[in-house]
Amino acid sequence: MIVSESSTQAARPALVIVRNPATRDSRIIREADTLRRLGYMPLVLAVVSEGERTRHSKQDGIPVLRLSPTSPFSWAQRKLLSR
């Protein structure tokens, strides 16, 4: 019997950051699902939009957290883009 490392340890968190609402982006959900199968606990960090106002949701069992473009993290984006 082969025991994978992920089955003997607690799942590690993995953050997938996208610049869209992640509602119709199957690539992101597939990536998060792959991370989950590898033993990680993925969280998709996306943005709210006119079409998607829900801040917390799940897609195929993957948690999705949507932030407003004017959220507290927007300062980090401005800093990175100003370089």
Secondary structure as UniProt FT lines:
FT   HELIX           5..8
FT   STRAND          12..17
FT   HELIX           26..37
FT   TURN            38..39
FT   STRAND          40..47
FT   STRAND          56..59
FT   TURN            60..61
FT   STRAND          62..67
FT   TURN            69..70
FT   TURN            72..73
FT   HELIX           74..81
//
